[in-house]
Amino acid sequence: MRTIQAEVFKKVLQSAGLDLEEYPPEALAVVLESIARGIALESSLGITRSHASMRALVERHLAKLEP
């Protein structure tokens, strides 16, 4: 799964003109997956503080990569 995510990130980052060494696709895949898993785990425990702001932060940065 991570290989597929990294390939998608690679294409998106390249189309946005970003340096893949500065923004390694594999690392970004790990970061986003970790955030998602962390939010899911915390939510299952009833912890939701700061989740909305984290989602907004991620969405803001991902939106910058859209053509």
Residue pairs with C-beta under 8 A, 6 or more apart in sequence:
2 26
2 29
2 30
2 33
5 25
5 29
5 32
5 33
6 25
6 26
6 28
6 29
7 25
9 25
9 28
9 29
10 20
10 25
12 65
13 20
13 23
13 25
13 28
13 65
14 20
15 67
16 64
16 65
18 65
32 58
35 54
35 58
39 51
39 54
39 55
42 48
42 51
43 51
